[in-house]
Amino acid sequence: MTIRIYWQLDVAAENGRSEPTERPRYQPVIRDIRTASINRYDYYAQIARAAALTGFDGLFVAHRTDADDSQIVAAAVARSAPRLTIIPEFPASVGSAVYAAKQAVSFQRLAHERLGWAIAPDADAATRARGADLVAEDDLIARTEEFLIVARGVHGERPFSHKGRFFEVEGGGFEAPLNRVAFPKVFLRGTSEEALALSARHADVHLFDDAPIDELRGHIEALDRLALKEGRNLDYGILQPLVARETGEEASEAHERGLAGSYDEIADRLAELAALGINHFILGAEPGFEEAYRIGQFVLPRLRARVAPARAA
Amino acid sequence: MSIDFYWRLPTHGCHASVRRGSYDRGDWSPLAPGNQAPGLTADGEDDGYRYIDHLAEIAKAAEVSGFIGGLIPSFPNTDDPWVISPLLARETKSFRFMIAFQPGFLNPVQAARLSASLQRATGGRTVYNIITGGGGPSQLWWGDSFSHDDRYGRTTEFLDVLKGVWKDQDFSYDGRFYKVEHGGLPPLLGREEIPEIWFSGSSDAALQSAAKHADYYLSWLEPFDQLTDKFARVKERTAALGGEQKCAVRVDLVARATEEEAWRDIRIGFENVSDETRARWRGQPTDSVGAARQAALKPTEAKRYEELIVAPNLWGGFNLLRGGPALGIVGSYEQCAAKLDELIARGTDAFILAGTPHLEEAYRVGEEVLPLLGRKAETLLQAAE
């Protein structure tokens, strides 16, 4: 099994870092020539290049309502890291499915088909009301489903028409050359019955949050059965926060959430997940820049070494 | 008073010459020797460049030769300005990204977040060209089933909400099209400037919306008296509604060292227009008032290019050479500058210029025409007063 390893760029993490207005002030005797044009986006680009240089396959740009938009960040760093797959996460409430598909196709065309689509879990009612999202709680899954049907429809068929509850298209569909690129891989999340069923119908990759092995195995088996009924196959992935240090002792001193351990312990655990059938790893740690180097340099080679024999066998 | 000059990024490919209609820059035509972005290697393979690499060159040419930014148009078969702009953000320094988009296609709070994020990525170089829709079958292609006047109502509300959540941390709104409860951009985003708004549309519904929200009213070039009347009407009507409009013109140029050279390029370009192209531009259905005003020029019926000269140095057949408006300016550098000066004297506050090929012509117009501008305009303005 080939594994794909992505680094998580969390736009909300360490949110004062590289913000021109949040810089620690130097004493006047120290010359500081930084202008406001050196900013947070330079930091994002540096995280992307860190991931590229240390052997990650891609970058996952998390959706955070209180920080920069993931799709702008994804495009802004794309040309700084020309080989990385880039997966912005965004909710299905962004607007027209046709327009979202058109933007995806542009990204694919202009950046060598490196885009992934991660649909963010639906927000709570208060957050949705703040975001001008009027769709009722019970309709959210149906909206996501229609969003994907229409987006894939205008990409893959011409003429494409659809008259649904949330989107309406007549005589739609992209022409050449827009229709020559692949639709981005769709990553979905959630462990409710409806979420798993939705993934069985539409996900290319179903993402899990960190959970005990048995629980993950249960979900994977359930989803495999659902997908089989739909005549589909899908990949599995995990969003895995990490605390990796040279020794397990140092790791446990870092009181952060997430899988903690030595480089070998972390690689063991991730290899165990790979054996379960998970082959997309979205790894994240803070600070996002330095930890990309650490995990890229010390955990990735160990993980790949452990997974390689399994593939040969 | 200062006049802003923008260039245009062609988002549907470009031609190497105004004389020929083949799209040999970009991948809108089959890949052939001589094509650019993508091109062919010596072995006949795709060279790996993409159209964004060509757009990057145009943006850089425009910024170095004096344009403050460029319009990035959006149509069904173009690449998208919301993707192009952030892709080029880090490779340009002063170039402003004028993003053409239809408000109905984005959630307004999401649009505010997208825009503020792009402002942060570019150091405040985002400009909006708000389009409210050409109408007809194309709106349904986009997934938009709203009627013409409803679309303008929706645009007004969209901008109410976008500006509301941007300026106010606790913004609520209860409109016909949008509802928001306690919305607001996060502080790091909300302190960015709201992009300047360029607005189009010739109908009364459009002008009502413009009066409330627009900074610039953008028109295609029309015969000068007609355009002067239109701008006067826009300024009067929007003033009555409590708004203040600056007026802008979008116009293509064929500017050459001599007038003779300029018309020669037009003549050859006109003679190379295929019957298929003529047929395509003839009578496309639309409910856009602006498009109907341009169609009245009837360039598809002309037998000789001279029939389309509507005034000295004004030619009405540009839409045969490439998509877009019919009327453009043709002449020597001095004549082109004089025409632009006349437009300034008649109340034009900003321009979006373009020429084919967009890359080389950005340099030419920036180096040869822009430096000639302004002197005559001042004289004309004084005479007008």
Interface residues (C-beta under 8 A of the other chain):
Chain A: N15 E19 A36 S37 N39 R40 Y41 A45 T65 D66 A67 D68 D69 Q71 I72 V73 A74 A75 A76 A78 R79 S80 S93 V94 G95 S96 A97 V98 Y99 K102 Q103 V105 S106 F107 R109 L110 A111 H112 A126 A129 R130 G131 A132 D133 L134 V150 V154 F167 E168 V169 E170 G171 G172 F174 E175 P177 L178 R180
Chain B: D27 W28 G48 R50 Y51 I52 P76 N77 D79 D80 W82 V83 I84 S85 P86 L87 A89 R90 E91 G104 F105 L106 N107 P108 V109 Q110 A111 R113 L114 S117 L118 R120 A121 G123 P137 L140 W141 W142 G143 D144 S145 V161 Y173 Y178 K179 V180 E181 H182 G183 G184 P186 L188 L189
